[in-house]
Amino acid sequence: MTAAVRMAVVVRRGDVIGYAGRWRTVEHVHTVQTASGGLSIVFTWQDGGSARVVAGEMLLLGRRPA
């Protein structure tokens, strides 16, 4: 698998991202406003569980070889 970097705000369903030391496939993405008025992205993983990150955070995006 090769990798690139992408801002959290542009990750979409089906993308594979490196998170917490593992490659995870995104099942669902939605946004939430933080208490301080900022924007966070909530990812739900295909294999269960979820994570919240700041919208501008850079994430490692995996790409499967063609």
C-alpha positions as CSV (number, residue, x, y, z in Angstrom):
1,M,0.0,0.0,0.0
2,T,1.3,3.5,-0.8
3,A,0.3,6.5,1.2
4,A,-0.3,10.3,0.9
5,V,-1.4,13.0,3.3
6,R,-4.8,14.5,3.3
7,M,-6.7,16.9,5.6
8,A,-9.4,15.3,7.7
9,V,-12.1,17.5,6.2
10,V,-11.7,15.9,2.7
11,V,-11.7,12.3,3.8
12,R,-14.7,10.4,2.5
13,R,-16.4,7.0,2.8
14,G,-14.3,4.2,1.6
15,D,-10.9,6.0,2.2
16,V,-8.3,4.0,4.1
17,I,-6.5,6.1,6.6
18,G,-3.7,5.5,9.1
19,Y,-5.1,6.1,12.6
20,A,-3.9,4.9,16.0
21,G,-1.2,2.7,14.5
22,R,-3.6,0.8,12.1
23,W,-5.0,1.2,8.6
24,R,-8.7,1.8,9.0
25,T,-11.4,2.0,6.3
26,V,-13.9,4.8,6.7
27,E,-17.6,3.7,6.8
28,H,-19.2,7.0,7.6
29,V,-18.1,10.6,8.0
30,H,-19.9,13.6,9.6
31,T,-19.0,16.9,11.1
32,V,-19.6,18.3,14.6
33,Q,-19.0,21.8,16.1
34,T,-16.8,21.8,19.1
35,A,-17.7,23.7,22.3
36,S,-15.2,26.5,21.3
37,G,-16.9,26.9,17.9
38,G,-14.3,24.9,15.9
39,L,-15.1,22.0,13.4
40,S,-14.3,18.4,14.1
41,I,-14.8,15.4,11.8
42,V,-16.1,12.1,13.2
43,F,-15.2,8.9,11.4
44,T,-17.0,5.6,11.9
45,W,-14.7,2.7,11.0
46,Q,-15.9,-0.2,8.8
47,D,-14.7,-2.7,11.5
48,G,-16.5,-0.9,14.3
49,G,-15.7,2.1,16.6
50,S,-15.2,5.7,15.7
51,A,-12.8,8.6,16.2
52,R,-13.1,12.4,16.3
53,V,-10.3,14.6,14.8
54,V,-9.9,18.4,14.2
55,A,-11.1,19.2,10.6
56,G,-7.7,20.6,9.6
57,E,-5.6,17.7,11.0
58,M,-3.4,16.0,8.4
59,L,-4.0,12.2,8.1
60,L,-2.1,9.5,6.3
61,L,-4.3,8.3,3.4
62,G,-3.6,4.8,2.1
63,R,-4.0,3.9,-1.6
64,R,-4.0,0.3,-2.7
65,P,-1.8,-0.5,-5.7
66,A,-3.5,-0.6,-9.1
